[in-house]
Amino acid sequence: MNPYHCCASCIHYRVKKEEGKTAYLCSRLGFGTKPDYQFNCWTPKESTKLLMEKRLKNSNQEKTSG
């Protein structure tokens, strides 16, 4: 299970604010979603990829030094 895998961290996730209402949308699938939903078409944002790589690197360093 990937703790980063959610709609809010996907390149297709959009937030639309109109008349005091907020809508969360998937531009790829074309329908409403929520930040914590998960779909198999997930493509992480560049910032999410960098964070995942950083945490993986730190985790691997802890395993080799400990």
mmJSON file of the N, C-alpha and C atoms, coordinates in Angstrom:
{"data_MODEL":{"atom_site":{
"group_PDB":["ATOM","ATOM","ATOM","ATOM","ATOM","ATOM","ATOM","ATOM","ATOM","ATOM","ATOM","ATOM","ATOM","ATOM","ATOM","ATOM","ATOM","ATOM","ATOM","ATOM","ATOM","ATOM","ATOM","ATOM","ATOM","ATOM","ATOM","ATOM","ATOM","ATOM","ATOM","ATOM","ATOM","ATOM","ATOM","ATOM","ATOM","ATOM","ATOM","ATOM","ATOM","ATOM","ATOM","ATOM","ATOM","ATOM","ATOM","ATOM","ATOM","ATOM","ATOM","ATOM","ATOM","ATOM","ATOM","ATOM","ATOM","ATOM","ATOM","ATOM","ATOM","ATOM","ATOM","ATOM","ATOM","ATOM","ATOM","ATOM","ATOM","ATOM","ATOM","ATOM","ATOM","ATOM","ATOM","ATOM","ATOM","ATOM","ATOM","ATOM","ATOM","ATOM","ATOM","ATOM","ATOM","ATOM","ATOM","ATOM","ATOM","ATOM","ATOM","ATOM","ATOM","ATOM","ATOM","ATOM","ATOM","ATOM","ATOM","ATOM","ATOM","ATOM","ATOM","ATOM","ATOM","ATOM","ATOM","ATOM","ATOM","ATOM","ATOM","ATOM","ATOM","ATOM","ATOM","ATOM","ATOM","ATOM","ATOM","ATOM","ATOM","ATOM","ATOM","ATOM","ATOM","ATOM","ATOM","ATOM","ATOM","ATOM","ATOM","ATOM","ATOM","ATOM","ATOM","ATOM","ATOM","ATOM","ATOM","ATOM","ATOM","ATOM","ATOM","ATOM","ATOM","ATOM","ATOM","ATOM","ATOM","ATOM","ATOM","ATOM","ATOM","ATOM","ATOM","ATOM","ATOM","ATOM","ATOM","ATOM","ATOM","ATOM","ATOM","ATOM","ATOM","ATOM","ATOM","ATOM","ATOM","ATOM","ATOM","ATOM","ATOM","ATOM","ATOM","ATOM","ATOM","ATOM","ATOM","ATOM","ATOM","ATOM","ATOM","ATOM","ATOM","ATOM","ATOM","ATOM","ATOM","ATOM","ATOM","ATOM","ATOM","ATOM","ATOM","ATOM","ATOM","ATOM"],
"id":[1,2,3,4,5,6,7,8,9,10,11,12,13,14,15,16,17,18,19,20,21,22,23,24,25,26,27,28,29,30,31,32,33,34,35,36,37,38,39,40,41,42,43,44,45,46,47,48,49,50,51,52,53,54,55,56,57,58,59,60,61,62,63,64,65,66,67,68,69,70,71,72,73,74,75,76,77,78,79,80,81,82,83,84,85,86,87,88,89,90,91,92,93,94,95,96,97,98,99,100,101,102,103,104,105,106,107,108,109,110,111,112,113,114,115,116,117,118,119,120,121,122,123,124,125,126,127,128,129,130,131,132,133,134,135,136,137,138,139,140,141,142,143,144,145,146,147,148,149,150,151,152,153,154,155,156,157,158,159,160,161,162,163,164,165,166,167,168,169,170,171,172,173,174,175,176,177,178,179,180,181,182,183,184,185,186,187,188,189,190,191,192,193,194,195,196,197,198],
"type_symbol":["N","C","C","N","C","C","N","C","C","N","C","C","N","C","C","N","C","C","N","C","C","N","C","C","N","C","C","N","C","C","N","C","C","N","C","C","N","C","C","N","C","C","N","C","C","N","C","C","N","C","C","N","C","C","N","C","C","N","C","C","N","C","C","N","C","C","N","C","C","N","C","C","N","C","C","N","C","C","N","C","C","N","C","C","N","C","C","N","C","C","N","C","C","N","C","C","N","C","C","N","C","C","N","C","C","N","C","C","N","C","C","N","C","C","N","C","C","N","C","C","N","C","C","N","C","C","N","C","C","N","C","C","N","C","C","N","C","C","N","C","C","N","C","C","N","C","C","N","C","C","N","C","C","N","C","C","N","C","C","N","C","C","N","C","C","N","C","C","N","C","C","N","C","C","N","C","C","N","C","C","N","C","C","N","C","C","N","C","C","N","C","C","N","C","C","N","C","C"],
"label_atom_id":["N","CA","C","N","CA","C","N","CA","C","N","CA","C","N","CA","C","N","CA","C","N","CA","C","N","CA","C","N","CA","C","N","CA","C","N","CA","C","N","CA","C","N","CA","C","N","CA","C","N","CA","C","N","CA","C","N","CA","C","N","CA","C","N","CA","C","N","CA","C","N","CA","C","N","CA","C","N","CA","C","N","CA","C","N","CA","C","N","CA","C","N","CA","C","N","CA","C","N","CA","C","N","CA","C","N","CA","C","N","CA","C","N","CA","C","N","CA","C","N","CA","C","N","CA","C","N","CA","C","N","CA","C","N","CA","C","N","CA","C","N","CA","C","N","CA","C","N","CA","C","N","CA","C","N","CA","C","N","CA","C","N","CA","C","N","CA","C","N","CA","C","N","CA","C","N","CA","C","N","CA","C","N","CA","C","N","CA","C","N","CA","C","N","CA","C","N","CA","C","N","CA","C","N","CA","C","N","CA","C","N","CA","C","N","CA","C","N","CA","C","N","CA","C","N","CA","C","N","CA","C"],
"label_alt_id":[null,null,null,null,null,null,null,null,null,null,null,null,null,null,null,null,null,null,null,null,null,null,null,null,null,null,null,null,null,null,null,null,null,null,null,null,null,null,null,null,null,null,null,null,null,null,null,null,null,null,null,null,null,null,null,null,null,null,null,null,null,null,null,null,null,null,null,null,null,null,null,null,null,null,null,null,null,null,null,null,null,null,null,null,null,null,null,null,null,null,null,null,null,null,null,null,null,null,null,null,null,null,null,null,null,null,null,null,null,null,null,null,null,null,null,null,null,null,null,null,null,null,null,null,null,null,null,null,null,null,null,null,null,null,null,null,null,null,null,null,null,null,null,null,null,null,null,null,null,null,null,null,null,null,null,null,null,null,null,null,null,null,null,null,null,null,null,null,null,null,null,null,null,null,null,null,null,null,null,null,null,null,null,null,null,null,null,null,null,null,null,null,null,null,null,null,null,null],
"label_comp_id":["MET","MET","MET","ASN","ASN","ASN","PRO","PRO","PRO","TYR","TYR","TYR","HIS","HIS","HIS","CYS","CYS","CYS","CYS","CYS","CYS","ALA","ALA","ALA","SER","SER","SER","CYS","CYS","CYS","ILE","ILE","ILE","HIS","HIS","HIS","TYR","TYR","TYR","ARG","ARG","ARG","VAL","VAL","VAL","LYS","LYS","LYS","LYS","LYS","LYS","GLU","GLU","GLU","GLU","GLU","GLU","GLY","GLY","GLY","LYS","LYS","LYS","THR","THR","THR","ALA","ALA","ALA","TYR","TYR","TYR","LEU","LEU","LEU","CYS","CYS","CYS","SER","SER","SER","ARG","ARG","ARG","LEU","LEU","LEU","GLY","GLY","GLY","PHE","PHE","PHE","GLY","GLY","GLY","THR","THR","THR","LYS","LYS","LYS","PRO","PRO","PRO","ASP","ASP","ASP","TYR","TYR","TYR","GLN","GLN","GLN","PHE","PHE","PHE","ASN","ASN","ASN","CYS","CYS","CYS","TRP","TRP","TRP","THR","THR","THR","PRO","PRO","PRO","LYS","LYS","LYS","GLU","GLU","GLU","SER","SER","SER","THR","THR","THR","LYS","LYS","LYS","LEU","LEU","LEU","LEU","LEU","LEU","MET","MET","MET","GLU","GLU","GLU","LYS","LYS","LYS","ARG","ARG","ARG","LEU","LEU","LEU","LYS","LYS","LYS","ASN","ASN","ASN","SER","SER","SER","ASN","ASN","ASN","GLN","GLN","GLN","GLU","GLU","GLU","LYS","LYS","LYS","THR","THR","THR","SER","SER","SER","GLY","GLY","GLY"],
"label_asym_id":["A","A","A","A","A","A","A","A","A","A","A","A","A","A","A","A","A","A","A","A","A","A","A","A","A","A","A","A","A","A","A","A","A","A","A","A","A","A","A","A","A","A","A","A","A","A","A","A","A","A","A","A","A","A","A","A","A","A","A","A","A","A","A","A","A","A","A","A","A","A","A","A","A","A","A","A","A","A","A","A","A","A","A","A","A","A","A","A","A","A","A","A","A","A","A","A","A","A","A","A","A","A","A","A","A","A","A","A","A","A","A","A","A","A","A","A","A","A","A","A","A","A","A","A","A","A","A","A","A","A","A","A","A","A","A","A","A","A","A","A","A","A","A","A","A","A","A","A","A","A","A","A","A","A","A","A","A","A","A","A","A","A","A","A","A","A","A","A","A","A","A","A","A","A","A","A","A","A","A","A","A","A","A","A","A","A","A","A","A","A","A","A","A","A","A","A","A","A"],
"label_entity_id":["1","1","1","1","1","1","1","1","1","1","1","1","1","1","1","1","1","1","1","1","1","1","1","1","1","1","1","1","1","1","1","1","1","1","1","1","1","1","1","1","1","1","1","1","1","1","1","1","1","1","1","1","1","1","1","1","1","1","1","1","1","1","1","1","1","1","1","1","1","1","1","1","1","1","1","1","1","1","1","1","1","1","1","1","1","1","1","1","1","1","1","1","1","1","1","1","1","1","1","1","1","1","1","1","1","1","1","1","1","1","1","1","1","1","1","1","1","1","1","1","1","1","1","1","1","1","1","1","1","1","1","1","1","1","1","1","1","1","1","1","1","1","1","1","1","1","1","1","1","1","1","1","1","1","1","1","1","1","1","1","1","1","1","1","1","1","1","1","1","1","1","1","1","1","1","1","1","1","1","1","1","1","1","1","1","1","1","1","1","1","1","1","1","1","1","1","1","1"],
"label_seq_id":[1,1,1,2,2,2,3,3,3,4,4,4,5,5,5,6,6,6,7,7,7,8,8,8,9,9,9,10,10,10,11,11,11,12,12,12,13,13,13,14,14,14,15,15,15,16,16,16,17,17,17,18,18,18,19,19,19,20,20,20,21,21,21,22,22,22,23,23,23,24,24,24,25,25,25,26,26,26,27,27,27,28,28,28,29,29,29,30,30,30,31,31,31,32,32,32,33,33,33,34,34,34,35,35,35,36,36,36,37,37,37,38,38,38,39,39,39,40,40,40,41,41,41,42,42,42,43,43,43,44,44,44,45,45,45,46,46,46,47,47,47,48,48,48,49,49,49,50,50,50,51,51,51,52,52,52,53,53,53,54,54,54,55,55,55,56,56,56,57,57,57,58,58,58,59,59,59,60,60,60,61,61,61,62,62,62,63,63,63,64,64,64,65,65,65,66,66,66],
"pdbx_PDB_ins_code":[null,null,null,null,null,null,null,null,null,null,null,null,null,null,null,null,null,null,null,null,null,null,null,null,null,null,null,null,null,null,null,null,null,null,null,null,null,null,null,null,null,null,null,null,null,null,null,null,null,null,null,null,null,null,null,null,null,null,null,null,null,null,null,null,null,null,null,null,null,null,null,null,null,null,null,null,null,null,null,null,null,null,null,null,null,null,null,null,null,null,null,null,null,null,null,null,null,null,null,null,null,null,null,null,null,null,null,null,null,null,null,null,null,null,null,null,null,null,null,null,null,null,null,null,null,null,null,null,null,null,null,null,null,null,null,null,null,null,null,null,null,null,null,null,null,null,null,null,null,null,null,null,null,null,null,null,null,null,null,null,null,null,null,null,null,null,null,null,null,null,null,null,null,null,null,null,null,null,null,null,null,null,null,null,null,null,null,null,null,null,null,null,null,null,null,null,null,null],
"Cartn_x":[0.836,0.0,0.888,0.591,1.357,0.646,1.255,0.583,0.395,1.053,0.94,-0.151,-0.639,-1.606,-2.986,-3.321,-4.646,-4.877,-6.104,-6.433,-5.718,-5.6,-5.001,-3.539,-2.862,-1.461,-1.288,-2.364,-2.346,-2.321,-1.673,-1.59,-2.944,-3.913,-5.237,-6.244,-5.847,-6.733,-6.922,-8.165,-8.496,-9.453,-9.288,-10.203,-10.859,-12.17,-12.924,-13.812,-13.65,-14.459,-15.372,-16.669,-17.652,-18.762,-19.051,-20.156,-20.135,-18.966,-18.845,-18.831,-18.894,-18.859,-17.549,-17.05,-15.817,-16.127,-15.623,-15.789,-14.414,-14.273,-13.035,-13.272,-12.406,-12.627,-11.384,-11.622,-10.549,-10.663,-9.673,-9.729,-9.532,-8.936,-8.715,-9.996,-10.625,-11.823,-13.089,-13.04,-14.163,-15.306,-15.033,-16.095,-15.558,-16.479,-16.119,-15.399,-14.578,-13.818,-13.64,-12.862,-12.502,-10.995,-10.375,-8.917,-8.327,-9.04,-8.486,-8.913,-9.669,-10.045,-8.814,-8.899,-7.817,-8.373,-7.701,-8.057,-6.793,-6.937,-5.783,-5.06,-5.681,-5.065,-4.17,-3.85,-3.091,-1.736,-1.469,-0.172,0.287,1.296,1.681,2.25,1.99,2.583,4.09,4.828,6.289,6.733,6.059,6.428,6.205,5.179,4.909,5.982,6.387,7.456,8.746,9.081,10.304,10.246,9.102,8.94,9.056,8.439,8.518,9.966,10.69,12.088,12.941,12.706,13.464,13.233,11.984,11.674,12.202,12.182,12.725,14.237,14.892,16.342,16.692,15.964,16.203,15.956,14.928,14.596,15.71,16.216,17.291,18.578,18.854,20.043,19.941,18.77,18.577,18.8,18.365,18.517,19.99,20.752,22.157,23.055,22.665,23.511,23.127,21.973,21.503,21.585],
"Cartn_y":[-1.178,0.0,1.252,2.171,3.395,4.524,5.067,6.11,7.42,7.57,8.792,8.687,7.485,7.25,7.753,8.933,9.5,10.558,10.897,11.859,13.2,13.673,14.982,15.059,13.929,13.928,13.565,13.553,13.175,14.416,14.294,15.412,15.782,14.912,15.154,15.745,15.9,16.405,17.914,18.349,19.773,20.194,21.419,22.011,23.193,23.205,24.259,24.956,26.271,27.035,27.972,27.822,28.663,29.004,30.279,30.756,30.176,30.169,29.697,28.187,27.444,25.976,25.471,24.388,23.783,22.411,22.178,20.884,20.297,19.005,18.292,17.405,17.544,16.857,16.102,15.046,14.347,14.745,15.474,15.923,14.764,13.694,12.533,11.698,11.414,10.584,11.383,12.692,13.559,13.544,13.197,13.246,13.696,13.957,14.412,13.343,13.782,12.875,13.549,12.961,13.547,13.412,14.279,14.255,12.905,12.136,10.875,9.642,9.822,8.675,8.143,6.881,6.252,5.562,5.771,5.094,4.501,3.469,2.794,3.64,4.702,5.547,6.627,6.556,7.567,7.844,9.13,9.59,10.679,10.387,11.348,12.64,13.734,15.029,14.931,15.824,15.811,15.974,16.84,17.038,15.767,15.004,13.739,12.713,12.659,11.743,12.039,13.331,13.718,13.323,13.525,13.151,11.636,10.872,9.412,8.952,9.532,9.169,9.516,10.689,11.132,10.191,9.841,8.957,7.544,7.081,5.765,5.76,6.814,6.928,6.938,7.724,7.778,6.421,5.737,4.424,3.423,3.465,2.556,2.853,4.117,4.478,3.98,4.046,3.554,2.044,1.324,-0.136,-0.538,0.194,-0.164,0.289,1.349,1.834,1.255,0.642,0.193,-1.235],
"Cartn_z":[0.0,0.0,0.0,-0.874,-0.998,-0.245,0.811,1.596,0.829,-0.312,-1.107,-2.172,-2.407,-3.475,-3.074,-3.567,-3.368,-4.445,-4.665,-5.713,-5.526,-4.295,-4.048,-4.482,-4.619,-5.031,-6.505,-7.268,-8.684,-9.583,-10.735,-11.677,-12.262,-12.187,-12.773,-11.788,-10.547,-9.495,-9.642,-9.603,-9.735,-8.626,-8.157,-7.181,-7.878,-7.866,-8.536,-7.514,-7.392,-6.442,-7.223,-6.984,-7.645,-6.671,-6.561,-5.732,-4.316,-3.702,-2.332,-2.167,-3.248,-3.18,-3.763,-3.194,-3.664,-4.246,-5.457,-6.113,-6.385,-6.13,-6.392,-7.601,-8.614,-9.881,-10.343,-11.099,-11.799,-13.265,-13.753,-15.141,-16.119,-15.675,-16.543,-16.685,-15.553,-15.579,-15.867,-15.571,-15.885,-14.889,-13.649,-12.651,-11.294,-10.389,-9.056,-8.267,-7.346,-6.49,-5.133,-4.292,-2.998,-2.848,-2.042,-1.929,-1.529,-0.694,-0.204,-0.999,-2.064,-2.901,-3.634,-4.056,-4.808,-6.04,-7.17,-8.413,-9.014,-9.828,-10.422,-11.468,-11.938,-12.97,-12.382,-11.114,-10.388,-11.029,-11.289,-11.775,-10.809,-9.985,-8.948,-9.514,-8.79,-9.127,-8.932,-9.575,-9.465,-8.015,-7.264,-5.856,-5.038,-5.382,-4.695,-5.042,-6.304,-6.716,-5.955,-5.851,-5.147,-3.674,-3.044,-1.643,-1.463,-2.353,-2.275,-2.426,-3.386,-3.602,-2.385,-1.81,-0.631,0.547,0.778,1.912,1.68,0.429,0.109,0.336,-0.102,0.086,1.569,2.365,3.811,4.463,4.025,4.564,4.252,3.019,2.618,3.381,3.655,4.42,5.852,6.437,7.794,7.864,6.819,6.807,6.685,5.888,5.68,6.809,7.522,8.62,9.977,10.058,11.36,11.512],
"occupancy":[1.0,1.0,1.0,1.0,1.0,1.0,1.0,1.0,1.0,1.0,1.0,1.0,1.0,1.0,1.0,1.0,1.0,1.0,1.0,1.0,1.0,1.0,1.0,1.0,1.0,1.0,1.0,1.0,1.0,1.0,1.0,1.0,1.0,1.0,1.0,1.0,1.0,1.0,1.0,1.0,1.0,1.0,1.0,1.0,1.0,1.0,1.0,1.0,1.0,1.0,1.0,1.0,1.0,1.0,1.0,1.0,1.0,1.0,1.0,1.0,1.0,1.0,1.0,1.0,1.0,1.0,1.0,1.0,1.0,1.0,1.0,1.0,1.0,1.0,1.0,1.0,1.0,1.0,1.0,1.0,1.0,1.0,1.0,1.0,1.0,1.0,1.0,1.0,1.0,1.0,1.0,1.0,1.0,1.0,1.0,1.0,1.0,1.0,1.0,1.0,1.0,1.0,1.0,1.0,1.0,1.0,1.0,1.0,1.0,1.0,1.0,1.0,1.0,1.0,1.0,1.0,1.0,1.0,1.0,1.0,1.0,1.0,1.0,1.0,1.0,1.0,1.0,1.0,1.0,1.0,1.0,1.0,1.0,1.0,1.0,1.0,1.0,1.0,1.0,1.0,1.0,1.0,1.0,1.0,1.0,1.0,1.0,1.0,1.0,1.0,1.0,1.0,1.0,1.0,1.0,1.0,1.0,1.0,1.0,1.0,1.0,1.0,1.0,1.0,1.0,1.0,1.0,1.0,1.0,1.0,1.0,1.0,1.0,1.0,1.0,1.0,1.0,1.0,1.0,1.0,1.0,1.0,1.0,1.0,1.0,1.0,1.0,1.0,1.0,1.0,1.0,1.0,1.0,1.0,1.0,1.0,1.0,1.0],
"B_iso_or_equiv":[0.0,0.0,0.0,0.0,0.0,0.0,0.0,0.0,0.0,0.0,0.0,0.0,0.0,0.0,0.0,0.0,0.0,0.0,0.0,0.0,0.0,0.0,0.0,0.0,0.0,0.0,0.0,0.0,0.0,0.0,0.0,0.0,0.0,0.0,0.0,0.0,0.0,0.0,0.0,0.0,0.0,0.0,0.0,0.0,0.0,0.0,0.0,0.0,0.0,0.0,0.0,0.0,0.0,0.0,0.0,0.0,0.0,0.0,0.0,0.0,0.0,0.0,0.0,0.0,0.0,0.0,0.0,0.0,0.0,0.0,0.0,0.0,0.0,0.0,0.0,0.0,0.0,0.0,0.0,0.0,0.0,0.0,0.0,0.0,0.0,0.0,0.0,0.0,0.0,0.0,0.0,0.0,0.0,0.0,0.0,0.0,0.0,0.0,0.0,0.0,0.0,0.0,0.0,0.0,0.0,0.0,0.0,0.0,0.0,0.0,0.0,0.0,0.0,0.0,0.0,0.0,0.0,0.0,0.0,0.0,0.0,0.0,0.0,0.0,0.0,0.0,0.0,0.0,0.0,0.0,0.0,0.0,0.0,0.0,0.0,0.0,0.0,0.0,0.0,0.0,0.0,0.0,0.0,0.0,0.0,0.0,0.0,0.0,0.0,0.0,0.0,0.0,0.0,0.0,0.0,0.0,0.0,0.0,0.0,0.0,0.0,0.0,0.0,0.0,0.0,0.0,0.0,0.0,0.0,0.0,0.0,0.0,0.0,0.0,0.0,0.0,0.0,0.0,0.0,0.0,0.0,0.0,0.0,0.0,0.0,0.0,0.0,0.0,0.0,0.0,0.0,0.0,0.0,0.0,0.0,0.0,0.0,0.0],
"pdbx_formal_charge":[null,null,null,null,null,null,null,null,null,null,null,null,null,null,null,null,null,null,null,null,null,null,null,null,null,null,null,null,null,null,null,null,null,null,null,null,null,null,null,null,null,null,null,null,null,null,null,null,null,null,null,null,null,null,null,null,null,null,null,null,null,null,null,null,null,null,null,null,null,null,null,null,null,null,null,null,null,null,null,null,null,null,null,null,null,null,null,null,null,null,null,null,null,null,null,null,null,null,null,null,null,null,null,null,null,null,null,null,null,null,null,null,null,null,null,null,null,null,null,null,null,null,null,null,null,null,null,null,null,null,null,null,null,null,null,null,null,null,null,null,null,null,null,null,null,null,null,null,null,null,null,null,null,null,null,null,null,null,null,null,null,null,null,null,null,null,null,null,null,null,null,null,null,null,null,null,null,null,null,null,null,null,null,null,null,null,null,null,null,null,null,null,null,null,null,null,null,null],
"auth_seq_id":[1,1,1,2,2,2,3,3,3,4,4,4,5,5,5,6,6,6,7,7,7,8,8,8,9,9,9,10,10,10,11,11,11,12,12,12,13,13,13,14,14,14,15,15,15,16,16,16,17,17,17,18,18,18,19,19,19,20,20,20,21,21,21,22,22,22,23,23,23,24,24,24,25,25,25,26,26,26,27,27,27,28,28,28,29,29,29,30,30,30,31,31,31,32,32,32,33,33,33,34,34,34,35,35,35,36,36,36,37,37,37,38,38,38,39,39,39,40,40,40,41,41,41,42,42,42,43,43,43,44,44,44,45,45,45,46,46,46,47,47,47,48,48,48,49,49,49,50,50,50,51,51,51,52,52,52,53,53,53,54,54,54,55,55,55,56,56,56,57,57,57,58,58,58,59,59,59,60,60,60,61,61,61,62,62,62,63,63,63,64,64,64,65,65,65,66,66,66],
"auth_comp_id":["MET","MET","MET","ASN","ASN","ASN","PRO","PRO","PRO","TYR","TYR","TYR","HIS","HIS","HIS","CYS","CYS","CYS","CYS","CYS","CYS","ALA","ALA","ALA","SER","SER","SER","CYS","CYS","CYS","ILE","ILE","ILE","HIS","HIS","HIS","TYR","TYR","TYR","ARG","ARG","ARG","VAL","VAL","VAL","LYS","LYS","LYS","LYS","LYS","LYS","GLU","GLU","GLU","GLU","GLU","GLU","GLY","GLY","GLY","LYS","LYS","LYS","THR","THR","THR","ALA","ALA","ALA","TYR","TYR","TYR","LEU","LEU","LEU","CYS","CYS","CYS","SER","SER","SER","ARG","ARG","ARG","LEU","LEU","LEU","GLY","GLY","GLY","PHE","PHE","PHE","GLY","GLY","GLY","THR","THR","THR","LYS","LYS","LYS","PRO","PRO","PRO","ASP","ASP","ASP","TYR","TYR","TYR","GLN","GLN","GLN","PHE","PHE","PHE","ASN","ASN","ASN","CYS","CYS","CYS","TRP","TRP","TRP","THR","THR","THR","PRO","PRO","PRO","LYS","LYS","LYS","GLU","GLU","GLU","SER","SER","SER","THR","THR","THR","LYS","LYS","LYS","LEU","LEU","LEU","LEU","LEU","LEU","MET","MET","MET","GLU","GLU","GLU","LYS","LYS","LYS","ARG","ARG","ARG","LEU","LEU","LEU","LYS","LYS","LYS","ASN","ASN","ASN","SER","SER","SER","ASN","ASN","ASN","GLN","GLN","GLN","GLU","GLU","GLU","LYS","LYS","LYS","THR","THR","THR","SER","SER","SER","GLY","GLY","GLY"],
"auth_asym_id":["A","A","A","A","A","A","A","A","A","A","A","A","A","A","A","A","A","A","A","A","A","A","A","A","A","A","A","A","A","A","A","A","A","A","A","A","A","A","A","A","A","A","A","A","A","A","A","A","A","A","A","A","A","A","A","A","A","A","A","A","A","A","A","A","A","A","A","A","A","A","A","A","A","A","A","A","A","A","A","A","A","A","A","A","A","A","A","A","A","A","A","A","A","A","A","A","A","A","A","A","A","A","A","A","A","A","A","A","A","A","A","A","A","A","A","A","A","A","A","A","A","A","A","A","A","A","A","A","A","A","A","A","A","A","A","A","A","A","A","A","A","A","A","A","A","A","A","A","A","A","A","A","A","A","A","A","A","A","A","A","A","A","A","A","A","A","A","A","A","A","A","A","A","A","A","A","A","A","A","A","A","A","A","A","A","A","A","A","A","A","A","A","A","A","A","A","A","A"],
"auth_atom_id":["N","CA","C","N","CA","C","N","CA","C","N","CA","C","N","CA","C","N","CA","C","N","CA","C","N","CA","C","N","CA","C","N","CA","C","N","CA","C","N","CA","C","N","CA","C","N","CA","C","N","CA","C","N","CA","C","N","CA","C","N","CA","C","N","CA","C","N","CA","C","N","CA","C","N","CA","C","N","CA","C","N","CA","C","N","CA","C","N","CA","C","N","CA","C","N","CA","C","N","CA","C","N","CA","C","N","CA","C","N","CA","C","N","CA","C","N","CA","C","N","CA","C","N","CA","C","N","CA","C","N","CA","C","N","CA","C","N","CA","C","N","CA","C","N","CA","C","N","CA","C","N","CA","C","N","CA","C","N","CA","C","N","CA","C","N","CA","C","N","CA","C","N","CA","C","N","CA","C","N","CA","C","N","CA","C","N","CA","C","N","CA","C","N","CA","C","N","CA","C","N","CA","C","N","CA","C","N","CA","C","N","CA","C","N","CA","C","N","CA","C","N","CA","C","N","CA","C","N","CA","C"],
"pdbx_PDB_model_num":[1,1,1,1,1,1,1,1,1,1,1,1,1,1,1,1,1,1,1,1,1,1,1,1,1,1,1,1,1,1,1,1,1,1,1,1,1,1,1,1,1,1,1,1,1,1,1,1,1,1,1,1,1,1,1,1,1,1,1,1,1,1,1,1,1,1,1,1,1,1,1,1,1,1,1,1,1,1,1,1,1,1,1,1,1,1,1,1,1,1,1,1,1,1,1,1,1,1,1,1,1,1,1,1,1,1,1,1,1,1,1,1,1,1,1,1,1,1,1,1,1,1,1,1,1,1,1,1,1,1,1,1,1,1,1,1,1,1,1,1,1,1,1,1,1,1,1,1,1,1,1,1,1,1,1,1,1,1,1,1,1,1,1,1,1,1,1,1,1,1,1,1,1,1,1,1,1,1,1,1,1,1,1,1,1,1,1,1,1,1,1,1,1,1,1,1,1,1]
}}}
